[in-house]
Amino acid sequence: MKSNVAIALIVMGSLLIMTPPASDYLLQRQVTQILSMVESGNVRLEGRMSGSYRLGCWAAGVLMVVVAVAGSLGKREKETEETKA
């Protein structure tokens, strides 16, 4: 696997893995800002990610990273065999 492709897979996979925690952080930040502006103590915001979407992001991200690492290791083993011959 080309190193450019492996790097792209690792970066995009990492972004997919980080999407649910980043979404939670941004939602919490939005709630905090609204609570500081509004005089009432109740705020209800809809829009949390569903559990299946969270799992899908995590699984797709992990799969992308695994494919990149496995492809890079395969390329490295092939190169070492060629240099020994």
PyMOL commands that set and color helices and strands:
alter all, ss='L'
color gray80, all
select helices_A, chain A and resi 3-37+51-84
alter helices_A, ss='H'
color red, helices_A
deselect
rebuild
show_as cartoon
